[in-house]
Amino acid sequence: MNETPQQYKQRILSLVEGKDAVTVMRETPARLTKLVGNASAHQLAKRSEPGKWSIAEILTHLAEAEIGSYWRYRQMIEHNGSSLLPFDQDLWYQLGNYGQADGQESLQLFRLLREGNLRMFDRLTPEQWQLGGVHQERGPMTVADLALQIAGHDINHVAQIEKLLGNSAGAEKASAL
């Protein structure tokens, strides 16, 4: 899907509309664990078609996206108004060797990083939630805005994983998160 950064932002935000971002983010690790906990390495590595990511690759992407958001939240709080650089997901895919990644290890990394972010969220003041930066592709954003985008990102990828596992009813539930 070729979309502009603004189209991507709108699509992702539409997934989280009417939902509490932090609640979605708290639920995602458990949802993922329930989905893939009993999946075989073969199931995790299987692609639905050439050029599409496997579940293991999606889990690795989620872990590395959490690394990026972990840094961004803290930078926005420490350096309010600073520039936020985008990252090249294709380069991160190559650098992270996603095609050979262990999905369960990636899920564990995602879970640990997410727990760190959630602990930080619990201590933020209302003023800190409004600190932010300027993303070079998506424009101005606050910590709260980034949390909404990450929650939408979670919903998007949980639904992809459910679809890959053949759980169409679950994919509908993911959109209700």
N, C-alpha and C positions, 0 to 999 in steps of 0.2 A: 504494500500500500504506500504509494507516494503521496505524502501530505506535507504541507508547510508546517513550520513550528507552531504557528497560530492555529491551524486546523487540528493539529495533534493536541494542543492544549485544550481546545474546545471539546474535542471528542473525549478526552480523559476526564475533564471536569463534568461532562454530561453524565458519566458513569457514577459519579459520587454525589450528584445533585440530590439534596434533601437528606443526606446522610451525614453523620458525625465522622469526620476524618479520623480522629484518634480511635474511635470505636472500631472502625474498619481496620485500621492499622493494628490494633490489639488482637483482632480476630484472625488476621491473615496467617500468621505462623501456624496456629492450630488447624486452620482449614487446610493449609498445604500439607501438614503432617498427616492429617486424616486421609487426604486424597492419595498421597504417594507413599505412605508408611509401609504398605504391603506390596508395593509395586516392585517388580523384578528389575534388575539392571537393564535387561533387554527392553522392557516396557519404557523405562525412563530414557533410553537412548534412541528409541525408534522415532523416526520422522514420518509425518503423515504424507509428505511428498518432498521431492528434492527442493532444496532452497528454503524449506520451512524448519523452524527450530523444533528440536525434541523437548520433552519435559525437562531433561537434565540441563539442556541449554537455557531454557527459560528460568529454571531455578538458579543457575549460575548468573544469568543476567539480573535477576532480582537481588541476589547477594551483592553484586557489584554496583547496582543502582543504589542499594542501601549504603554502601561505602560512600558514594557520591553525595547522597542526601545527608549522611552523618556529618560530613565535612561542611556542606553548605549551611545547614542549620546553625552550626557553631560559628561559621564565618559571618553570617548575617547578624548574629547576636553580638559578636565581638567587633565587627566592622560595619555597622549600620550604613547602608547606602552603597556598599562596595559592588564592584562588577562581579557577576557570576558567569564563569565560562561554561559553555556547553561542552559535552563530551561526545566523541565520535563512537557510537555503539559498535560499529563494524570494527574499528581499531581495538576497542576493548575486547570484543569477541576474539580477535586474533591473539592479542596479548594474554588473555585469560585462557586460551586454548579450550574454549567452550565445548568443542566437539569431543574432547576427551575427558571432560569434567565428570566427576562423580556427583550425581544429583543429590544423593543423601548428604554428602559433605557440604555441598552448596546450600542445601536447606538449613543445615546446622549453622553455617556462617551467617546466613540471612537472619535466622532466629536470634542469634547472639547480638548482631548489630542492631536489629529492631528493638530488642529488649533495652539496649543502651539508649536508643532514641526515646523510647517510651518512658524510661526513668527520668530522662532530662525533661520531657514534656510535663511530667507530674510536678516539676519544680519551677517551671517558667511562670513569671508574673504576666499579667495581662499586657503590660507594656512590652515585654520581651516577645510575645507572640506577634506584635505589630512591627518589630524591627525587620529589616529586610535588605534586599540588594536589587540590582538590575541585571537580570539574565540577558545575555547578549542576543538570544533568539526570541525569548518569550516576554521580555520587558520587565517592568518593576514587579516585584513580588515580596511578600512578607513571609515570615516563618509560617504563619497560618495558611497562606496561599500555597506554599510548598507542601505543607502537610496534606492539603486537599488534593494536590496533583499526585502525590505519592499514593494516597488512598485510592484514587482513580486508577493509577498504574497497577496497584494490587488487584483491584477488581478485574481489570482487563486481562491480566495474566492468569489469575485463578480461573477465569472462564475459559481461557485457551487450554489450560491444563485439563480441566474437566472435559472439554471437547475431545482432546487427544486421548483421554481415558475412555471415551465413549459414554460419558455421563451427561447426556443432553439435559436431563432434568436438573442436574447439579449446576449446569451452566446458567440456567434460568435463575437458580437461587443465588448464584454469585452476583448477578446483576441486581439482586434485591439487597445485597449487603449494605 
